[in-house]
Amino acid sequence: MASIMVFSSGNVTRRASGGSPRLGGFGYKANSTLVVPIRQRGTGARAVPRCEGAQRVLHCPSCRSARKCRACTTRRQTMDLTALLSGQLTVADGAWGTELQKLGLDQGACPEEWNVTHPDRVRQVARSYVEAGSEIILTNTFGGNQFALAGHVPGDRVHELNKAGAARSKEAAAGKALVAGSIGPSGKLLLMGDTTSEELAEAFAVQAAALVEGGVDALCVESMADLEEALIAVRAAKATGVPVIASLTYDSGPDKTRTMMGVDPTQAVPKLLDAGADVVGANCGLGIESYIKVCELVRAQREGPVWIKPNAGLPAVEGGRTVYRQSVEQFCSFVPQLLEAGATVLGGCCGTTPEHVRRLAQALTLRRA
């Protein structure tokens, strides 16, 4: 999910996810001095690149060939955390906020509350990605920490909403995909004294524990702009005992390879790994073509899995709503370059849909073959 916290004259407002200003990945809408993004995912013994000889009446949701596609079936049966952590090519999911808005989520509403009030619709989004070919999906808990939820729900509901979010994605995955609990930024700035490291650590620890109790296979600290906050979140997540994915948003600097706080992958990746991250990477902020360089910088810092989830191009405002104009074809045309740059887990952020994921799954299936 994605939202933005707008800091203006000391006031903080949380914008909802999915469209403008809160999107199905992220949104950036300058209001005054600072905008901090808080966001609202192997082959078997025989490589069968396509489904020659199989019936072509029912269709495989991943490759649109026969439903008995051996390549896709084998891949689904063997995908597990060991494969992902070893660097095997893995298909992640796409944007959540815009998909929930298509199902009726109002702008300004709290997406995480839908885990309890509209469980079928949350499951529907998660299931749409699994059916499109995602091998790891996130949870509808991006803004599920106590700070991001403030003003929307009582603080004592943090555990309930996160555990429910984990359950909804696990139900939709039905054993066909891994589930990583989404942990987004707090919207607070340590450097401005909005909160303390101890308060952040406690908030992320509560969220992480609830997600694990809900059954997630891993935790994903994502869309972070402040490295210090990311490190705090990674340590809190790691304390639960499940694998941790750490993904920052690199969209600033002359070559767009730095976070909003000025940190680049050469500085961030070693520290994230030291803090306990098992998978590192980047998401949101940029289109897929711009993340090729970022991916190369991340890859240069480590030999393990690299997580990349770009936007479907840059945002534009049409009719008061933020839209992403890059087509599925344009988005997927850069996949070979991103794979060459070292990405092993590939999905999408703002503006991406199940159709983007379906095409990614096709591309990665052929690459594995």
Secondary structure, DSSP 4 states (H G I P E B T S, - for coil): --EEEEEETTEEEEEPSSSSSS-SS------SSEEEEE------SS--SS-TTS--SSB-TTTSSBTT-HHHHHHHHH--HHHHHTT--EE----SHHHHHHTTPPTTS-GGGHHHH-HHHHHHHHHHHHHHT-SEEE-S-TT-SHHHHTTTS-GGGHHHHHHHHHHHHHHHHTTSSEEEEEE---S--GGGTSS-HHHHHHHHHHHHHHHHHTT-SEEEEEEE--HHHHHHHHHHHHTTTS-EEEEE---BTTTT-B-TTS--HHHHHHHHHHHT-SEEEEEEEEEGGGHHHHHHHHHTT-SS-EEEEEESS-EEEETTEEEE---HHHHHHTHHHHHHTT-SEE---TT--HHHHHHHHHHHHHHH-
